Amino acid sequence: MRKLEAKTLVNSTGGEISREIFVDREIYRQELETVFARAWLFVGHESQIPNPGDFFVSRMGEESVILCRDKQGEVHVFLNSCRHRGMKVCRYEQGNTSLFTCPYHSWSYTTEGKLQGVPQYRNLYEGSLERDQWSLIEVARLKRYKGTVWATWDKDAPEWDAYMGKALIHLDQVLDCRDGRPGGSEVIGVHKWIVPSNWKFASENFLGDSYHNPSHRSVDLIGIGPGSKAGTTGRRNDGALEQAEHIWVSFPEGHGVHSAIAPESNEYGDSFLTDPEIEAYFREAHEKRKAALGDTARLLGFTGTVFPNTSYHARQPRGLCVWHPHSPTETEAWRFFLVDADAPEAVKDYLRHYYMRYSGPAGMTEQDDAENWLYATNASTGTIAKRYPFNYAQSQGKFVKDGPYGGDVSYQMTEQNARNYYERWASYMDGGDWGELLGQKQ
């Protein structure tokens, strides 16, 4: 495979990025080796595996992995591949088991990943097969954080906290309870669908691309917010975000977020206009958060992307989105929808219905986005089109270096987050060391 110099394709200073990075097959294969085999990746949520023996089949890059809890309660992530001939040892999306058994030749593995059962072992393998050397392949490092589970294949990767850097306070806006308690979220459903698009278009979109809001004009007109009434509010977001000052923050590790700062008064913004009971719950949660966190409660999450392919909505529809690569021009999108685990069932049910009409393959906004991404991908394949780079020059240089919210802060709509993201992507592609990948070297 020809090794490409990615930095020749990404001109972050000039605000130009080659279309080839979205469609070229050699670039894609290099991404799997240099990005997905090294970066920390989101795997799942502990609420999906609450009991010993529980498992959830996830993905890391193109590869299937098993997130499971062993009989001692420890959490593991294994490559979903038998060590004998590679067949998946788990073909169910989730469930509970004491053993993972390969359907091909019936090698079986414990939930600790150890090879336990080998048919006709004494006749065929005794003396030549050391079971301890043929366990399931486990990730090099694993991190559990406020219910989420992250993993990397790179034994030399930095600690997850160092990898996240100062972007962590923004991710907390997704994972923490609505009343300000740390953590406490649970997954109430996962949507999965395939988009004929390069995975980076989706990741980039959630870095803070507010410039694309005209795409959602039809949705805004009918008022598809958490509790909006058609013709009365015409907004998708809750009232608090409408009152706030919006900021765009890029981080040296490649992450980028679009967050907001509430006014000093930090008053609750009406959001659930069609259901007084739900409105009362969120109003009370807002007041408790304000009392518990003080001035720091003014930081409100909106959207963001953790490099390379985990994005989020921090408020409504609250959840984590993972863009799994299938090929240069196809992505499998997964949305993990989150609620407070101790929220009333009425609140969970209300939000479940809202999430389905807003997001996912049938969600109105996701249909808008997917159409944009597939056409952007198609527009990168043409012989003539590929000669001309995309323009990423929006608000060039108009940001505060090392600003007050953890990174380089822009107070106006910007593509700085995207420029920073692709600069870091190029560092991975060109084999940078971890000092460079964490933005500690210029």
Secondary structure by P-SEA (a helix, b strand, c coil): cccccccccccccccbbbccccccaaaaaaaaaccccccccccccccccccccbbbbbbcccbbbbbcccccccccccccccccccccccccccccccccccccccccccccccccccccccccccccccccccccccccbbbbcccbbbbbccccccccccccccaaaaaaaaccccccccccccccccccccccccaaaaaaaacccccccccaaaaaaacccccccccccccccccccccbbbbbbbcccccccbbbbccccccccccccccaaaaaaaaaaaaaaaaaccccccccccccccccccccccccccbbbbbbbccccbbbbbbbbbccccccaaaaaaaaaaaaaccccccaaaaaaaaaaaaaaaaaccaaaaabbbbcccccccccccccccccccccccaaaaaaaaaaaaaaaacccccccccccc
